[in-house]
Amino acid sequence: MIILIWGRNDDLLVVVVVVLVVVVVVVVVVVVVEVVVVVVVEVVVAVEVVVVAVVVEVIVVVDVVVEVLVLVVVVVVVE
């Protein structure tokens, strides 16, 4: 159908098809890059949340260990 519309202007048809293909490729590349960026940002946020959770747990464990050691020292000193 397109060939019938363009008739003898095959060169113009080739130019239009090439431009359309380039536009589609650029749009696909942009969408893929956006998806990759979103995935990378989500992974970074997830890793940050995990790191913060681990640091908080380590702080809590260290606090508990220090409290237990203080109690042991107090009990030993009192006795």
PDB file of N, CA, C and O in Angstrom, chain B, residues numbered from 101:
ATOM      1  N   MET B 101       0.824  -1.194   0.000  1.00  0.00           N
ATOM      2  CA  MET B 101       0.000   0.000   0.000  1.00  0.00           C
ATOM      3  C   MET B 101       0.867   1.256   0.000  1.00  0.00           C
ATOM      4  O   MET B 101       0.626   2.183  -0.773  1.00  0.00           O
ATOM      5  N   ILE B 102       1.875   1.283   0.868  1.00  0.00           N
ATOM      6  CA  ILE B 102       2.761   2.454   0.923  1.00  0.00           C
ATOM      7  C   ILE B 102       3.507   2.608  -0.394  1.00  0.00           C
ATOM      8  O   ILE B 102       3.682   3.722  -0.888  1.00  0.00           O
ATOM      9  N   ILE B 103       3.946   1.487  -0.962  1.00  0.00           N
ATOM     10  CA  ILE B 103       4.674   1.554  -2.231  1.00  0.00           C
ATOM     11  C   ILE B 103       3.767   2.122  -3.323  1.00  0.00           C
ATOM     12  O   ILE B 103       4.220   2.904  -4.159  1.00  0.00           O
ATOM     13  N   LEU B 104       2.497   1.735  -3.322  1.00  0.00           N
ATOM     14  CA  LEU B 104       1.565   2.264  -4.315  1.00  0.00           C
ATOM     15  C   LEU B 104       1.349   3.759  -4.127  1.00  0.00           C
ATOM     16  O   LEU B 104       1.215   4.497  -5.103  1.00  0.00           O
ATOM     17  N   ILE B 105       1.314   4.208  -2.871  1.00  0.00           N
ATOM     18  CA  ILE B 105       1.116   5.636  -2.610  1.00  0.00           C
ATOM     19  C   ILE B 105       2.329   6.435  -3.085  1.00  0.00           C
ATOM     20  O   ILE B 105       2.184   7.486  -3.710  1.00  0.00           O
ATOM     21  N   TRP B 106       3.522   5.929  -2.783  1.00  0.00           N
ATOM     22  CA  TRP B 106       4.727   6.671  -3.133  1.00  0.00           C
ATOM     23  C   TRP B 106       5.042   6.564  -4.627  1.00  0.00           C
ATOM     24  O   TRP B 106       5.685   7.450  -5.191  1.00  0.00           O
ATOM     25  N   GLY B 107       4.601   5.507  -5.253  1.00  0.00           N
ATOM     26  CA  GLY B 107       4.816   5.369  -6.694  1.00  0.00           C
ATOM     27  C   GLY B 107       6.271   5.268  -7.061  1.00  0.00           C
ATOM     28  O   GLY B 107       6.953   4.322  -6.668  1.00  0.00           O
ATOM     29  N   ARG B 108       6.755   6.235  -7.813  1.00  0.00           N
ATOM     30  CA  ARG B 108       8.128   6.186  -8.325  1.00  0.00           C
ATOM     31  C   ARG B 108       9.148   6.758  -7.350  1.00  0.00           C
ATOM     32  O   ARG B 108      10.348   6.685  -7.617  1.00  0.00           O
ATOM     33  N   ASN B 109       8.725   7.305  -6.265  1.00  0.00           N
ATOM     34  CA  ASN B 109       9.646   7.928  -5.308  1.00  0.00           C
ATOM     35  C   ASN B 109      10.183   6.894  -4.325  1.00  0.00           C
ATOM     36  O   ASN B 109       9.971   7.010  -3.117  1.00  0.00           O
ATOM     37  N   ASP B 110      10.875   5.891  -4.841  1.00  0.00           N
ATOM     38  CA  ASP B 110      11.415   4.842  -3.974  1.00  0.00           C
ATOM     39  C   ASP B 110      12.475   5.390  -3.024  1.00  0.00           C
ATOM     40  O   ASP B 110      12.581   4.936  -1.884  1.00  0.00           O
ATOM     41  N   ASP B 111      13.260   6.363  -3.485  1.00  0.00           N
ATOM     42  CA  ASP B 111      14.298   6.935  -2.623  1.00  0.00           C
ATOM     43  C   ASP B 111      13.675   7.630  -1.416  1.00  0.00           C
ATOM     44  O   ASP B 111      14.184   7.518  -0.300  1.00  0.00           O
ATOM     45  N   LEU B 112      12.598   8.332  -1.635  1.00  0.00           N
ATOM     46  CA  LEU B 112      11.909   9.005  -0.538  1.00  0.00           C
ATOM     47  C   LEU B 112      11.324   7.991   0.435  1.00  0.00           C
ATOM     48  O   LEU B 112      11.342   8.200   1.648  1.00  0.00           O
ATOM     49  N   LEU B 113      10.807   6.895  -0.102  1.00  0.00           N
ATOM     50  CA  LEU B 113      10.275   5.830   0.751  1.00  0.00           C
ATOM     51  C   LEU B 113      11.374   5.229   1.617  1.00  0.00           C
ATOM     52  O   LEU B 113      11.166   4.968   2.802  1.00  0.00           O
ATOM     53  N   VAL B 114      12.536   5.012   1.025  1.00  0.00           N
ATOM     54  CA  VAL B 114      13.667   4.471   1.786  1.00  0.00           C
ATOM     55  C   VAL B 114      14.063   5.438   2.886  1.00  0.00           C
ATOM     56  O   VAL B 114      14.337   5.014   4.009  1.00  0.00           O
ATOM     57  N   VAL B 115      14.099   6.720   2.588  1.00  0.00           N
ATOM     58  CA  VAL B 115      14.456   7.725   3.593  1.00  0.00           C
ATOM     59  C   VAL B 115      13.440   7.722   4.726  1.00  0.00           C
ATOM     60  O   VAL B 115      13.817   7.776   5.897  1.00  0.00           O
ATOM     61  N   VAL B 116      12.165   7.659   4.390  1.00  0.00           N
ATOM     62  CA  VAL B 116      11.121   7.651   5.419  1.00  0.00           C
ATOM     63  C   VAL B 116      11.231   6.407   6.283  1.00  0.00           C
ATOM     64  O   VAL B 116      11.122   6.493   7.507  1.00  0.00           O
ATOM     65  N   VAL B 117      11.444   5.258   5.670  1.00  0.00           N
ATOM     66  CA  VAL B 117      11.576   4.008   6.432  1.00  0.00           C
ATOM     67  C   VAL B 117      12.796   4.058   7.331  1.00  0.00           C
ATOM     68  O   VAL B 117      12.727   3.643   8.488  1.00  0.00           O
ATOM     69  N   VAL B 118      13.913   4.559   6.819  1.00  0.00           N
ATOM     70  CA  VAL B 118      15.132   4.651   7.633  1.00  0.00           C
ATOM     71  C   VAL B 118      14.908   5.595   8.808  1.00  0.00           C
ATOM     72  O   VAL B 118      15.324   5.295   9.927  1.00  0.00           O
ATOM     73  N   VAL B 119      14.266   6.716   8.572  1.00  0.00           N
ATOM     74  CA  VAL B 119      13.991   7.666   9.660  1.00  0.00           C
ATOM     75  C   VAL B 119      13.084   7.029  10.703  1.00  0.00           C
ATOM     76  O   VAL B 119      13.318   7.182  11.902  1.00  0.00           O
ATOM     77  N   LEU B 120      12.057   6.320  10.263  1.00  0.00           N
ATOM     78  CA  LEU B 120      11.161   5.648  11.210  1.00  0.00           C
ATOM     79  C   LEU B 120      11.900   4.589  12.019  1.00  0.00           C
ATOM     80  O   LEU B 120      11.695   4.472  13.227  1.00  0.00           O
ATOM     81  N   VAL B 121      12.753   3.823  11.360  1.00  0.00           N
ATOM     82  CA  VAL B 121      13.529   2.798  12.073  1.00  0.00           C
ATOM     83  C   VAL B 121      14.451   3.450  13.091  1.00  0.00           C
ATOM     84  O   VAL B 121      14.573   2.963  14.216  1.00  0.00           O
ATOM     85  N   VAL B 122      15.097   4.538  12.714  1.00  0.00           N
ATOM     86  CA  VAL B 122      15.994   5.237  13.646  1.00  0.00           C
ATOM     87  C   VAL B 122      15.205   5.773  14.834  1.00  0.00           C
ATOM     88  O   VAL B 122      15.661   5.670  15.973  1.00  0.00           O
ATOM     89  N   VAL B 123      14.043   6.338  14.590  1.00  0.00           N
ATOM     90  CA  VAL B 123      13.214   6.856  15.684  1.00  0.00           C
ATOM     91  C   VAL B 123      12.793   5.731  16.619  1.00  0.00           C
ATOM     92  O   VAL B 123      12.852   5.884  17.839  1.00  0.00           O
ATOM     93  N   VAL B 124      12.371   4.607  16.059  1.00  0.00           N
ATOM     94  CA  VAL B 124      11.966   3.469  16.894  1.00  0.00           C
ATOM     95  C   VAL B 124      13.142   2.956  17.709  1.00  0.00           C
ATOM     96  O   VAL B 124      12.988   2.659  18.894  1.00  0.00           O
ATOM     97  N   VAL B 125      14.314   2.846  17.094  1.00  0.00           N
ATOM     98  CA  VAL B 125      15.498   2.368  17.819  1.00  0.00           C
ATOM     99  C   VAL B 125      15.857   3.330  18.939  1.00  0.00           C
ATOM    100  O   VAL B 125      16.184   2.892  20.042  1.00  0.00           O
ATOM    101  N   VAL B 126      15.804   4.622  18.684  1.00  0.00           N
ATOM    102  CA  VAL B 126      16.124   5.612  19.720  1.00  0.00           C
ATOM    103  C   VAL B 126      15.127   5.524  20.866  1.00  0.00           C
ATOM    104  O   VAL B 126      15.518   5.583  22.032  1.00  0.00           O
ATOM    105  N   VAL B 127      13.854   5.384  20.549  1.00  0.00           N
ATOM    106  CA  VAL B 127      12.840   5.272  21.604  1.00  0.00           C
ATOM    107  C   VAL B 127      13.064   4.014  22.431  1.00  0.00           C
ATOM    108  O   VAL B 127      12.971   4.054  23.658  1.00  0.00           O
ATOM    109  N   VAL B 128      13.357   2.902  21.773  1.00  0.00           N
ATOM    110  CA  VAL B 128      13.608   1.652  22.499  1.00  0.00           C
ATOM    111  C   VAL B 128      14.837   1.790  23.387  1.00  0.00           C
ATOM    112  O   VAL B 128      14.818   1.347  24.535  1.00  0.00           O
ATOM    113  N   VAL B 129      15.895   2.393  22.879  1.00  0.00           N
ATOM    114  CA  VAL B 129      17.111   2.575  23.682  1.00  0.00           C
ATOM    115  C   VAL B 129      16.829   3.469  24.883  1.00  0.00           C
ATOM    116  O   VAL B 129      17.295   3.181  25.986  1.00  0.00           O
ATOM    117  N   VAL B 130      16.080   4.539  24.689  1.00  0.00           N
ATOM    118  CA  VAL B 130      15.751   5.435  25.803  1.00  0.00           C
ATOM    119  C   VAL B 130      14.936   4.703  26.857  1.00  0.00           C
ATOM    120  O   VAL B 130      15.190   4.852  28.052  1.00  0.00           O
ATOM    121  N   VAL B 131      13.963   3.917  26.427  1.00  0.00           N
ATOM    122  CA  VAL B 131      13.138   3.173  27.385  1.00  0.00           C
ATOM    123  C   VAL B 131      13.982   2.157  28.140  1.00  0.00           C
ATOM    124  O   VAL B 131      13.841   2.019  29.355  1.00  0.00           O
ATOM    125  N   VAL B 132      14.854   1.446  27.442  1.00  0.00           N
ATOM    126  CA  VAL B 132      15.714   0.456  28.105  1.00  0.00           C
ATOM    127  C   VAL B 132      16.637   1.142  29.103  1.00  0.00           C
ATOM    128  O   VAL B 132      16.830   0.640  30.211  1.00  0.00           O
ATOM    129  N   VAL B 133      17.206   2.275  28.729  1.00  0.00           N
ATOM    130  CA  VAL B 133      18.089   3.005  29.648  1.00  0.00           C
ATOM    131  C   VAL B 133      17.309   3.474  30.868  1.00  0.00           C
ATOM    132  O   VAL B 133      17.816   3.395  31.987  1.00  0.00           O
ATOM    133  N   GLU B 134      16.094   3.958  30.674  1.00  0.00           N
ATOM    134  CA  GLU B 134      15.280   4.383  31.817  1.00  0.00           C
ATOM    135  C   GLU B 134      14.972   3.215  32.741  1.00  0.00           C
ATOM    136  O   GLU B 134      15.030   3.359  33.962  1.00  0.00           O
ATOM    137  N   VAL B 135      14.646   2.068  32.176  1.00  0.00           N
ATOM    138  CA  VAL B 135      14.365   0.887  32.998  1.00  0.00           C
ATOM    139  C   VAL B 135      15.607   0.470  33.768  1.00  0.00           C
ATOM    140  O   VAL B 135      15.522   0.142  34.952  1.00  0.00           O
ATOM    141  N   VAL B 136      16.757   0.478  33.109  1.00  0.00           N
ATOM    142  CA  VAL B 136      18.002   0.105  33.789  1.00  0.00           C
ATOM    143  C   VAL B 136      18.300   1.081  34.913  1.00  0.00           C
ATOM    144  O   VAL B 136      18.709   0.665  35.997  1.00  0.00           O
ATOM    145  N   VAL B 137      18.105   2.365  34.677  1.00  0.00           N
ATOM    146  CA  VAL B 137      18.361   3.365  35.721  1.00  0.00           C
ATOM    147  C   VAL B 137      17.425   3.149  36.904  1.00  0.00           C
ATOM    148  O   VAL B 137      17.856   3.225  38.054  1.00  0.00           O
ATOM    149  N   VAL B 138      16.165   2.885  36.639  1.00  0.00           N
ATOM    150  CA  VAL B 138      15.209   2.647  37.723  1.00  0.00           C
ATOM    151  C   VAL B 138      15.596   1.406  38.512  1.00  0.00           C
ATOM    152  O   VAL B 138      15.540   1.411  39.741  1.00  0.00           O
ATOM    153  N   VAL B 139      15.989   0.344  37.819  1.00  0.00           N
ATOM    154  CA  VAL B 139      16.390  -0.885  38.510  1.00  0.00           C
ATOM    155  C   VAL B 139      17.635  -0.636  39.355  1.00  0.00           C
ATOM    156  O   VAL B 139      17.711  -1.095  40.494  1.00  0.00           O
ATOM    157  N   VAL B 140      18.599   0.081  38.813  1.00  0.00           N
ATOM    158  CA  VAL B 140      19.823   0.373  39.576  1.00  0.00           C
ATOM    159  C   VAL B 140      19.495   1.209  40.808  1.00  0.00           C
ATOM    160  O   VAL B 140      20.024   0.947  41.888  1.00  0.00           O
ATOM    161  N   VAL B 141      18.641   2.198  40.662  1.00  0.00           N
ATOM    162  CA  VAL B 141      18.257   3.026  41.813  1.00  0.00           C
ATOM    163  C   VAL B 141      17.546   2.184  42.864  1.00  0.00           C
ATOM    164  O   VAL B 141      17.809   2.333  44.057  1.00  0.00           O
ATOM    165  N   GLU B 142      16.650   1.303  42.435  1.00  0.00           N
ATOM    166  CA  GLU B 142      15.949   0.434  43.387  1.00  0.00           C
ATOM    167  C   GLU B 142      16.929  -0.483  44.108  1.00  0.00           C
ATOM    168  O   GLU B 142      16.798  -0.699  45.313  1.00  0.00           O
ATOM    169  N   VAL B 143      17.903  -1.023  43.392  1.00  0.00           N
ATOM    170  CA  VAL B 143      18.901  -1.895  44.022  1.00  0.00           C
ATOM    171  C   VAL B 143      19.731  -1.108  45.020  1.00  0.00           C
ATOM    172  O   VAL B 143      20.015  -1.598  46.113  1.00  0.00           O
ATOM    173  N   VAL B 144      20.121   0.099  44.659  1.00  0.00           N
ATOM    174  CA  VAL B 144      20.912   0.927  45.576  1.00  0.00           C
ATOM    175  C   VAL B 144      20.111   1.239  46.830  1.00  0.00           C
ATOM    176  O   VAL B 144      20.646   1.176  47.936  1.00  0.00           O
ATOM    177  N   VAL B 145      18.850   1.572  46.674  1.00  0.00           N
ATOM    178  CA  VAL B 145      18.005   1.854  47.836  1.00  0.00           C
ATOM    179  C   VAL B 145      17.842   0.610  48.692  1.00  0.00           C
ATOM    180  O   VAL B 145      17.899   0.693  49.919  1.00  0.00           O
ATOM    181  N   ALA B 146      17.641  -0.540  48.066  1.00  0.00           N
ATOM    182  CA  ALA B 146      17.496  -1.790  48.824  1.00  0.00           C
ATOM    183  C   ALA B 146      18.774  -2.115  49.583  1.00  0.00           C
ATOM    184  O   ALA B 146      18.722  -2.515  50.746  1.00  0.00           O
ATOM    185  N   VAL B 147      19.918  -1.946  48.933  1.00  0.00           N
ATOM    186  CA  VAL B 147      21.199  -2.200  49.610  1.00  0.00           C
ATOM    187  C   VAL B 147      21.383  -1.224  50.754  1.00  0.00           C
ATOM    188  O   VAL B 147      21.867  -1.607  51.819  1.00  0.00           O
ATOM    189  N   GLU B 148      21.011   0.015  50.557  1.00  0.00           N
ATOM    190  CA  GLU B 148      21.128   1.013  51.622  1.00  0.00           C
ATOM    191  C   GLU B 148      20.258   0.639  52.815  1.00  0.00           C
ATOM    192  O   GLU B 148      20.686   0.768  53.962  1.00  0.00           O
ATOM    193  N   VAL B 149      19.052   0.181  52.554  1.00  0.00           N
ATOM    194  CA  VAL B 149      18.158  -0.231  53.639  1.00  0.00           C
ATOM    195  C   VAL B 149      18.745  -1.415  54.387  1.00  0.00           C
ATOM    196  O   VAL B 149      18.697  -1.458  55.616  1.00  0.00           O
ATOM    197  N   VAL B 150      19.297  -2.376  53.658  1.00  0.00           N
ATOM    198  CA  VAL B 150      19.905  -3.547  54.303  1.00  0.00           C
ATOM    199  C   VAL B 150      21.110  -3.130  55.134  1.00  0.00           C
ATOM    200  O   VAL B 150      21.281  -3.607  56.256  1.00  0.00           O
ATOM    201  N   VAL B 151      21.940  -2.255  54.602  1.00  0.00           N
ATOM    202  CA  VAL B 151      23.127  -1.802  55.346  1.00  0.00           C
ATOM    203  C   VAL B 151      22.710  -1.074  56.617  1.00  0.00           C
ATOM    204  O   VAL B 151      23.290  -1.298  57.679  1.00  0.00           O
ATOM    205  N   VAL B 152      21.720  -0.213  56.517  1.00  0.00           N
ATOM    206  CA  VAL B 152      21.245   0.501  57.707  1.00  0.00           C
ATOM    207  C   VAL B 152      20.689  -0.478  58.730  1.00  0.00           C
ATOM    208  O   VAL B 152      20.945  -0.332  59.925  1.00  0.00           O
ATOM    209  N   ALA B 153      19.938  -1.465  58.284  1.00  0.00           N
ATOM    210  CA  ALA B 153      19.384  -2.460  59.207  1.00  0.00           C
ATOM    211  C   ALA B 153      20.492  -3.249  59.888  1.00  0.00           C
ATOM    212  O   ALA B 153      20.424  -3.504  61.090  1.00  0.00           O
ATOM    213  N   VAL B 154      21.507  -3.636  59.133  1.00  0.00           N
ATOM    214  CA  VAL B 154      22.628  -4.390  59.719  1.00  0.00           C
ATOM    215  C   VAL B 154      23.376  -3.529  60.724  1.00  0.00           C
ATOM    216  O   VAL B 154      23.741  -4.008  61.797  1.00  0.00           O
ATOM    217  N   VAL B 155      23.608  -2.275  60.393  1.00  0.00           N
ATOM    218  CA  VAL B 155      24.317  -1.380  61.323  1.00  0.00           C
ATOM    219  C   VAL B 155      23.508  -1.205  62.603  1.00  0.00           C
ATOM    220  O   VAL B 155      24.073  -1.223  63.697  1.00  0.00           O
ATOM    221  N   VAL B 156      22.212  -1.037  62.481  1.00  0.00           N
ATOM    222  CA  VAL B 156      21.365  -0.894  63.668  1.00  0.00           C
ATOM    223  C   VAL B 156      21.415  -2.159  64.510  1.00  0.00           C
ATOM    224  O   VAL B 156      21.512  -2.079  65.735  1.00  0.00           O
ATOM    225  N   GLU B 157      21.351  -3.322  63.876  1.00  0.00           N
ATOM    226  CA  GLU B 157      21.423  -4.581  64.626  1.00  0.00           C
ATOM    227  C   GLU B 157      22.772  -4.729  65.323  1.00  0.00           C
ATOM    228  O   GLU B 157      22.828  -5.174  66.470  1.00  0.00           O
ATOM    229  N   VAL B 158      23.840  -4.366  64.654  1.00  0.00           N
ATOM    230  CA  VAL B 158      25.171  -4.443  65.276  1.00  0.00           C
ATOM    231  C   VAL B 158      25.241  -3.511  66.468  1.00  0.00           C
ATOM    232  O   VAL B 158      25.789  -3.880  67.507  1.00  0.00           O
ATOM    233  N   ILE B 159      24.701  -2.319  66.341  1.00  0.00           N
ATOM    234  CA  ILE B 159      24.702  -1.376  67.468  1.00  0.00           C
ATOM    235  C   ILE B 159      23.906  -1.944  68.637  1.00  0.00           C
ATOM    236  O   ILE B 159      24.330  -1.833  69.787  1.00  0.00           O
ATOM    237  N   VAL B 160      22.760  -2.549  68.354  1.00  0.00           N
ATOM    238  CA  VAL B 160      21.945  -3.136  69.420  1.00  0.00           C
ATOM    239  C   VAL B 160      22.688  -4.281  70.089  1.00  0.00           C
ATOM    240  O   VAL B 160      22.690  -4.381  71.316  1.00  0.00           O
ATOM    241  N   VAL B 161      23.319  -5.147  69.301  1.00  0.00           N
ATOM    242  CA  VAL B 161      24.064  -6.278  69.874  1.00  0.00           C
ATOM    243  C   VAL B 161      25.227  -5.775  70.712  1.00  0.00           C
ATOM    244  O   VAL B 161      25.456  -6.281  71.811  1.00  0.00           O
ATOM    245  N   VAL B 162      25.960  -4.799  70.221  1.00  0.00           N
ATOM    246  CA  VAL B 162      27.084  -4.249  70.989  1.00  0.00           C
ATOM    247  C   VAL B 162      26.574  -3.620  72.275  1.00  0.00           C
ATOM    248  O   VAL B 162      27.205  -3.773  73.321  1.00  0.00           O
ATOM    249  N   ASP B 163      25.463  -2.927  72.227  1.00  0.00           N
ATOM    250  CA  ASP B 163      24.883  -2.322  73.425  1.00  0.00           C
ATOM    251  C   ASP B 163      24.515  -3.387  74.453  1.00  0.00           C
ATOM    252  O   ASP B 163      24.794  -3.233  75.642  1.00  0.00           O
ATOM    253  N   VAL B 164      23.892  -4.463  73.992  1.00  0.00           N
ATOM    254  CA  VAL B 164      23.514  -5.545  74.910  1.00  0.00           C
ATOM    255  C   VAL B 164      24.754  -6.194  75.507  1.00  0.00           C
ATOM    256  O   VAL B 164      24.791  -6.470  76.706  1.00  0.00           O
ATOM    257  N   VAL B 165      25.764  -6.439  74.686  1.00  0.00           N
ATOM    258  CA  VAL B 165      27.002  -7.053  75.190  1.00  0.00           C
ATOM    259  C   VAL B 165      27.660  -6.146  76.215  1.00  0.00           C
ATOM    260  O   VAL B 165      28.132  -6.629  77.245  1.00  0.00           O
ATOM    261  N   VAL B 166      27.703  -4.858  75.962  1.00  0.00           N
ATOM    262  CA  VAL B 166      28.309  -3.922  76.916  1.00  0.00           C
ATOM    263  C   VAL B 166      27.515  -3.904  78.212  1.00  0.00           C
ATOM    264  O   VAL B 166      28.108  -3.880  79.291  1.00  0.00           O
ATOM    265  N   GLU B 167      26.207  -3.916  78.135  1.00  0.00           N
ATOM    266  CA  GLU B 167      25.391  -3.935  79.352  1.00  0.00           C
ATOM    267  C   GLU B 167      25.631  -5.210  80.155  1.00  0.00           C
ATOM    268  O   GLU B 167      25.741  -5.162  81.380  1.00  0.00           O
ATOM    269  N   VAL B 168      25.711  -6.342  79.474  1.00  0.00           N
ATOM    270  CA  VAL B 168      25.980  -7.611  80.174  1.00  0.00           C
ATOM    271  C   VAL B 168      27.353  -7.574  80.822  1.00  0.00           C
ATOM    272  O   VAL B 168      27.503  -8.008  81.964  1.00  0.00           O
ATOM    273  N   LEU B 169      28.355  -7.067  80.123  1.00  0.00           N
ATOM    274  CA  LEU B 169      29.703  -6.982  80.700  1.00  0.00           C
ATOM    275  C   LEU B 169      29.723  -6.045  81.906  1.00  0.00           C
ATOM    276  O   LEU B 169      30.395  -6.327  82.898  1.00  0.00           O
ATOM    277  N   VAL B 170      28.999  -4.943  81.826  1.00  0.00           N
ATOM    278  CA  VAL B 170      28.928  -4.026  82.966  1.00  0.00           C
ATOM    279  C   VAL B 170      28.273  -4.719  84.149  1.00  0.00           C
ATOM    280  O   VAL B 170      28.740  -4.578  85.280  1.00  0.00           O
ATOM    281  N   LEU B 171      27.206  -5.459  83.913  1.00  0.00           N
ATOM    282  CA  LEU B 171      26.554  -6.195  85.001  1.00  0.00           C
ATOM    283  C   LEU B 171      27.487  -7.234  85.605  1.00  0.00           C
ATOM    284  O   LEU B 171      27.531  -7.395  86.825  1.00  0.00           O
ATOM    285  N   VAL B 172      28.233  -7.941  84.761  1.00  0.00           N
ATOM    286  CA  VAL B 172      29.182  -8.944  85.268  1.00  0.00           C
ATOM    287  C   VAL B 172      30.251  -8.270  86.106  1.00  0.00           C
ATOM    288  O   VAL B 172      30.609  -8.777  87.169  1.00  0.00           O
ATOM    289  N   VAL B 173      30.764  -7.146  85.655  1.00  0.00           N
ATOM    290  CA  VAL B 173      31.795  -6.432  86.414  1.00  0.00           C
ATOM    291  C   VAL B 173      31.224  -5.938  87.731  1.00  0.00           C
ATOM    292  O   VAL B 173      31.893  -6.024  88.761  1.00  0.00           O
ATOM    293  N   VAL B 174      30.010  -5.426  87.722  1.00  0.00           N
ATOM    294  CA  VAL B 174      29.380  -4.947  88.951  1.00  0.00           C
ATOM    295  C   VAL B 174      29.183  -6.100  89.920  1.00  0.00           C
ATOM    296  O   VAL B 174      29.457  -5.955  91.112  1.00  0.00           O
ATOM    297  N   VAL B 175      28.716  -7.238  89.434  1.00  0.00           N
ATOM    298  CA  VAL B 175      28.500  -8.400  90.308  1.00  0.00           C
ATOM    299  C   VAL B 175      29.818  -8.878  90.881  1.00  0.00           C
ATOM    300  O   VAL B 175      29.895  -9.199  92.067  1.00  0.00           O
ATOM    301  N   VAL B 176      30.857  -8.931  90.059  1.00  0.00           N
ATOM    302  CA  VAL B 176      32.167  -9.391  90.545  1.00  0.00           C
ATOM    303  C   VAL B 176      32.726  -8.409  91.561  1.00  0.00           C
ATOM    304  O   VAL B 176      33.293  -8.835  92.567  1.00  0.00           O
ATOM    305  N   VAL B 177      32.585  -7.128  91.334  1.00  0.00           N
ATOM    306  CA  VAL B 177      33.120  -6.123  92.254  1.00  0.00           C
ATOM    307  C   VAL B 177      32.344  -6.146  93.560  1.00  0.00           C
ATOM    308  O   VAL B 177      32.941  -6.000  94.627  1.00  0.00           O
ATOM    309  N   VAL B 178      31.039  -6.324  93.505  1.00  0.00           N
ATOM    310  CA  VAL B 178      30.221  -6.341  94.718  1.00  0.00           C
ATOM    311  C   VAL B 178      30.554  -7.565  95.557  1.00  0.00           C
ATOM    312  O   VAL B 178      30.594  -7.481  96.785  1.00  0.00           O
ATOM    313  N   GLU B 179      30.790  -8.683  94.922  1.00  0.00           N
ATOM    314  CA  GLU B 179      31.079  -9.898  95.685  1.00  0.00           C
ATOM    315  C   GLU B 179      32.469  -9.782  96.203  1.00  0.00           C
ATOM    316  O   GLU B 179      32.952 -10.688  96.883  1.00  0.00           O
TER     317      GLU B 179
END
